[in-house]
């Protein structure tokens, strides 16, 4: 059997205060399940002119700030499923909060004695996923416990994060962004049975694979009879043309 494609996982890592290099490798963490989508918002600070005067009609606002860029994403963690690349570090985890606290590290303010011993600020963080990269400060984190064991132990959680940068930033895009995903063929239309099926790599989930194919993962799951879209069997064949 040919080698299966390894799906890139999104990762959070700490940067220095100037957003130039990675530091503290021990706190870097990969997600268990890739997000279904990412949302980036660009905003400028606009101030309306004061005073009424005698001029008629509307007056244009004035740009008064450097603007901001925000990234929002939803992450999922589930200790009842395979931990994937988290497995070696977290193989004995029975409480999902052991996983989510690795994300919470990036919103926890830290002292900066080299600048001011009384100054506390969250660490600079980089969210990267393949060729996508976003640097900033984690502005918000919302954790929802979605499943408990019979003993009341949290097993599954979703974590919504917001990372902000107080400037309009351009995307960091490397050469891999222009390359097609290895092992995949572009699909253009075609009835069921006329398009080659795709093998699921080890540790992959249907949401990320469907995103690669520009397909609705819920329809693909229903058409292929997939009961657990967050955990696919390695080598499992999926027909993305079947979206009945």
Backbone torsions as a table, in degrees:
resi	resn	phi	psi	omega
1	UNK	NA	132.0	-179.1
2	UNK	-65.3	156.3	178.6
3	UNK	-61.2	136.2	-179.6
4	UNK	-85.5	146.3	180.0
5	UNK	-67.3	134.7	176.7
6	UNK	-88.4	120.9	-177.3
7	UNK	-77.4	128.0	178.1
8	UNK	-66.1	136.9	178.7
9	UNK	-106.7	143.6	175.5
10	UNK	-66.5	150.7	-174.5
11	UNK	-142.0	146.0	171.8
12	UNK	-112.7	132.3	177.0
13	UNK	-142.5	159.6	-177.7
14	UNK	-91.2	141.8	176.9
15	UNK	-114.6	164.1	172.7
16	UNK	-72.3	172.6	-173.7
17	UNK	-63.2	-20.8	-179.4
18	UNK	-94.4	4.2	-179.9
19	UNK	59.1	37.1	-175.7
20	UNK	-109.5	-30.5	-177.0
21	UNK	-147.8	156.3	178.7
22	UNK	-75.6	144.3	175.4
23	UNK	-136.8	167.6	175.8
24	UNK	49.5	63.9	-177.5
25	UNK	-56.1	-26.7	-177.2
26	UNK	-66.1	-19.9	-179.0
27	UNK	-94.8	-8.7	178.9
28	UNK	-63.4	140.5	-178.9
29	UNK	-143.6	138.0	174.6
30	UNK	-92.3	150.4	178.7
31	UNK	-74.7	156.2	176.6
32	UNK	-79.7	-41.7	176.5
33	UNK	-126.4	131.0	178.1
34	UNK	-64.0	146.7	177.2
35	UNK	-60.6	152.0	174.6
36	UNK	-74.1	-29.3	-179.5
37	UNK	-158.5	161.6	173.6
38	UNK	-124.5	142.6	179.2
39	UNK	-122.7	124.6	178.1
40	UNK	-116.7	128.1	-178.3
41	UNK	-119.0	127.3	175.0
42	UNK	-105.6	135.3	-178.1
43	UNK	-141.6	139.7	172.7
44	UNK	-107.6	150.8	177.1
45	UNK	-91.5	112.4	-176.1
46	UNK	-114.9	134.8	179.5
47	UNK	-119.8	128.9	178.2
48	UNK	-74.3	142.8	179.8
49	UNK	-65.2	141.4	179.9
50	UNK	-87.4	161.3	178.6
51	UNK	85.3	155.9	-177.6
52	UNK	-103.3	-49.2	-179.3
53	UNK	63.3	-167.7	-178.7
54	UNK	-104.0	-0.8	-176.9
55	UNK	-76.5	136.2	178.3
56	UNK	-92.0	168.5	178.4
57	UNK	82.0	173.4	-178.2
58	UNK	-80.6	151.1	179.6
59	UNK	-111.7	139.3	-178.8
60	UNK	-70.7	145.8	176.1
61	UNK	-72.8	164.0	-178.6
62	UNK	-114.8	133.7	177.7
63	UNK	-72.7	121.2	-174.7
64	UNK	-122.9	1.2	-178.6
65	UNK	-141.5	175.4	-177.8
66	UNK	-85.1	-3.5	179.9
67	UNK	80.3	-178.7	-179.0
68	UNK	-153.3	159.4	176.5
69	UNK	-130.3	134.9	-178.8
70	UNK	-130.8	140.5	174.7
71	UNK	-116.1	131.1	173.9
72	UNK	-123.0	143.0	-179.7
73	UNK	-154.2	155.0	176.7
74	UNK	-113.4	127.3	179.3
75	UNK	-114.2	147.7	179.1
76	UNK	-122.3	143.7	176.1
77	UNK	-136.7	139.9	-174.5
78	UNK	-152.3	112.1	-177.8
79	UNK	-79.0	-5.0	175.8
80	UNK	-85.9	-8.0	-179.9
81	UNK	-108.4	169.4	176.4
82	UNK	-60.8	136.1	-177.6
83	UNK	-83.0	-7.0	177.5
84	UNK	59.9	-128.5	-177.1
85	UNK	-73.1	-9.3	174.1
86	UNK	-83.2	-11.0	-169.6
87	UNK	-56.4	-46.6	-176.3
88	UNK	-65.3	-39.2	-179.1
89	UNK	-75.5	-35.0	-168.9
90	UNK	-124.2	33.6	-171.4
91	UNK	-66.2	-23.2	-178.1
92	UNK	-100.5	13.7	-177.0
93	UNK	-70.6	131.4	175.5
94	UNK	-122.9	-6.5	178.9
95	UNK	-122.4	122.3	-174.3
96	UNK	-61.4	-21.1	-179.7
97	UNK	-68.0	-18.8	173.6
98	UNK	-65.6	-27.4	177.2
99	UNK	-84.4	-44.5	-175.9
100	UNK	-71.5	-23.4	178.8
101	UNK	-68.5	-20.0	174.9
102	UNK	-69.8	-29.0	174.0
103	UNK	-77.4	-39.5	-178.7
104	UNK	-62.4	-22.0	177.5
105	UNK	-55.4	-36.2	-172.6
106	UNK	-80.2	-7.1	175.6
107	UNK	-107.9	-2.5	-177.6
108	UNK	-85.1	120.1	-179.2
109	UNK	-61.8	142.5	178.8
110	UNK	-122.7	149.5	176.8
111	UNK	-70.1	150.8	178.3
112	UNK	-126.1	71.7	-175.4
113	UNK	-60.7	-24.7	180.0
114	UNK	-70.0	-18.9	178.6
115	UNK	-107.9	-55.7	-177.9
116	UNK	-157.3	117.2	-177.0
117	UNK	-60.6	-17.4	179.4
118	UNK	-98.2	-0.4	-177.5
119	UNK	-92.7	129.1	177.7
120	UNK	-124.2	136.3	-178.2
121	UNK	-151.7	142.8	176.3
122	UNK	-61.7	150.8	-179.9
123	UNK	-67.7	150.8	172.8
124	UNK	-66.7	138.7	-174.0
125	UNK	-131.4	145.6	173.6
126	UNK	-116.5	125.9	171.3
127	UNK	-100.9	119.6	-179.8
128	UNK	-130.1	144.0	178.4
129	UNK	-150.8	99.5	-176.8
130	UNK	63.2	-122.2	-179.7
131	UNK	-86.5	-3.7	179.5
132	UNK	-88.5	134.2	-179.6
133	UNK	-144.9	134.6	178.9
134	UNK	-141.4	125.7	179.6
135	UNK	-111.0	140.8	178.0
136	UNK	177.1	-157.8	176.9
137	UNK	-116.9	134.3	179.4
138	UNK	-70.7	113.7	-174.7
139	UNK	-88.5	-31.7	-177.9
140	UNK	-152.5	150.2	176.4
141	UNK	-146.2	127.9	179.5
142	UNK	-127.5	116.3	-176.7
143	UNK	-106.6	131.4	178.5
144	UNK	-122.2	119.8	176.1
145	UNK	-79.5	124.0	-172.7
146	UNK	-111.1	-12.7	-178.3
147	UNK	-152.3	133.2	176.6
148	UNK	-118.8	151.7	173.3
149	UNK	-79.1	173.9	179.1
150	UNK	-61.9	-26.6	-180.0
151	UNK	-86.9	0.9	179.9
152	UNK	85.7	23.6	-179.9
153	UNK	-92.3	125.5	178.9
154	UNK	-62.4	127.1	-176.1
155	UNK	-114.2	-31.8	-175.2
156	UNK	-137.1	140.4	-179.0
157	UNK	-148.4	148.8	170.5
158	UNK	-111.1	141.6	-176.4
159	UNK	-128.8	115.4	176.0
160	UNK	-94.1	125.6	-179.0
161	UNK	-121.4	149.1	173.9
162	UNK	-128.3	123.2	177.8
163	UNK	-115.1	129.3	-174.5
164	UNK	-123.4	152.4	176.1
165	UNK	-135.9	128.0	-175.7
166	UNK	-81.5	54.2	174.9
167	UNK	-171.2	159.9	173.5
168	UNK	-81.8	114.4	-176.3
169	UNK	-109.3	149.3	174.5
170	UNK	-90.4	153.9	-179.5
171	UNK	-71.6	138.5	172.3
172	UNK	-85.4	111.2	-176.7
173	UNK	-122.7	123.6	178.4
174	UNK	-99.2	-177.4	-173.7
175	UNK	-63.7	-25.5	-176.2
176	UNK	-67.2	-17.5	-179.0
177	UNK	-65.3	-25.2	-177.5
178	UNK	-91.3	-1.6	-177.5
179	UNK	-97.2	143.3	176.4
180	UNK	-69.9	150.0	178.1
181	UNK	-57.6	131.5	-179.5
182	UNK	-64.4	138.7	176.7
183	UNK	87.2	-2.4	-178.0
184	UNK	-114.7	147.6	175.0
185	UNK	-113.8	140.0	179.6
186	UNK	-65.4	134.2	-177.6
187	UNK	-111.0	126.1	177.6
188	UNK	-126.0	102.7	178.6
189	UNK	61.0	-148.2	178.5
190	UNK	94.6	137.1	178.8
191	UNK	-80.4	165.8	178.4
192	UNK	-57.9	135.3	179.0
193	UNK	93.5	-13.4	-180.0
194	UNK	-100.5	-6.7	-179.9
195	UNK	-113.6	134.7	-179.0
196	UNK	-60.9	144.2	178.3
197	UNK	-79.4	159.9	-178.8
198	UNK	-109.6	136.5	176.4
199	UNK	-88.0	134.8	179.5
200	UNK	-79.4	125.4	175.9
201	UNK	-67.8	160.7	178.1
202	UNK	-62.9	132.0	178.6
203	UNK	80.1	9.6	-176.9
204	UNK	-88.7	168.2	175.8
205	UNK	-134.4	159.7	-172.7
206	UNK	-68.6	-31.6	-178.3
207	UNK	-60.8	-47.3	-177.5
208	UNK	-70.1	-38.6	178.8
209	UNK	-66.1	-39.3	179.4
210	UNK	-65.6	-36.0	177.9
211	UNK	-62.4	-36.7	177.6
212	UNK	-63.9	-30.4	-177.3
213	UNK	-97.9	4.4	-176.7
214	UNK	55.5	41.8	-177.7
215	UNK	-117.3	155.4	176.4
216	UNK	-79.8	111.9	-173.4
217	UNK	-63.9	-30.1	180.0
218	UNK	-68.4	-40.9	177.9
219	UNK	-68.4	-39.3	178.8
220	UNK	-64.0	-41.6	179.2
221	UNK	-61.8	-43.9	-179.6
222	UNK	-66.0	-41.6	-177.2
223	UNK	-70.0	-29.9	-178.0
224	UNK	-101.1	2.4	178.2
225	UNK	66.3	36.0	-179.3
226	UNK	-89.6	118.8	-176.1
227	UNK	-85.7	-31.8	-178.4
228	UNK	-123.3	89.8	-176.5
229	UNK	-68.5	-15.5	-179.4
230	UNK	-85.6	-9.1	179.8
231	UNK	-142.2	107.3	178.9
232	UNK	-103.0	147.0	175.8
233	UNK	-72.9	137.6	178.9
234	UNK	-60.1	127.9	-179.6
235	UNK	86.6	-2.7	179.4
236	UNK	-61.9	133.3	-179.6
237	UNK	-87.2	133.1	-179.9
238	UNK	-126.8	131.3	178.1
239	UNK	-100.1	103.4	-177.9
240	UNK	-78.1	-9.5	177.2
241	UNK	-79.6	-18.3	-179.3
242	UNK	-89.0	104.0	179.5
243	UNK	-129.9	35.9	-177.9
244	UNK	-67.9	NA	NA
